[in-house]
Structure formats: structure tokens, C-alpha cells
Amino acid sequence: LDFGAGCADRAAALREALGVAVVAMDPSVAAMRHVTEAGLCVDGACAGGLDLVHQLPRGAFDLVLANGVLPAFKFGWEACKLLKSLLRLVRRGGVVWLGIIGNR
């Protein structure tokens, strides 16, 4: 899962490089519409934030990426809620990666 996928370029690159199923999720409806209209090679694209994360099944993913997402949260408790939600989504032994790649 690429949470906060934006235009899903990272998600498509991961799928191509590793040959794994990738789902792109971003709160921006326009970004997810771009993903589907541009025919980017991802296995799923959905517009949503934490509200949608809570609806996904526990342990649904091996890896959850959240690049550049934490600065969007004003309060520490919001970031903690995000982390707890994302941890729920990874299988036992899976990985949640939070960080910033690039020059943000």
C-alpha cells in the first residue's frame, strides 16, 4: 500500500521493479482519477484517508509506504493515530515505512 500516493509514480515503479501487487491511496480524488485515466500500472487506486484505512482488513499488506505524509498532521496525536492505523494493515513480519524521499 502506498498511502499518500499522490500521482502514484512510486507505486507504479515498485510494481514494475518488484513484480508485486501495489495499491495506491491518496485523499485527493483528482490524483486517484489521474492514476486510473493515465493507465498507471497499479493494482488498485482509491481516494481516501484514515477513514478508508479503518475499513481495510487487518494484515492486508506486506508493506505500507507513507512518503511525506506525517508533515500533513498538525498534532502529534494525529500522527500516532495514523501510525497505529497503518501498523494494523501490515501482516505479521511486514513493514511500515514513514519518511520523506526527495527534497521536501
URHU-V456414 format. One record per run of one state. SS is the DSSP state (H for helix, E for strand, C for the rest). FROM is the first residue (numbers start at 1). LEN is the number of residues. Records with the same first field share a line. If there is no record, write none. Layout:
SS=FROM-LEN ; FROM-LEN
This chain:
C=1-1 ; 4-5 ; 19-4 ; 27-2 ; 38-6 ; 48-2 ; 54-7 ; 68-2 ; 73-3 ; 100-5
E=2-2 ; 23-4 ; 44-4 ; 61-7 ; 90-10
H=9-10 ; 29-9 ; 50-4 ; 70-3 ; 76-14
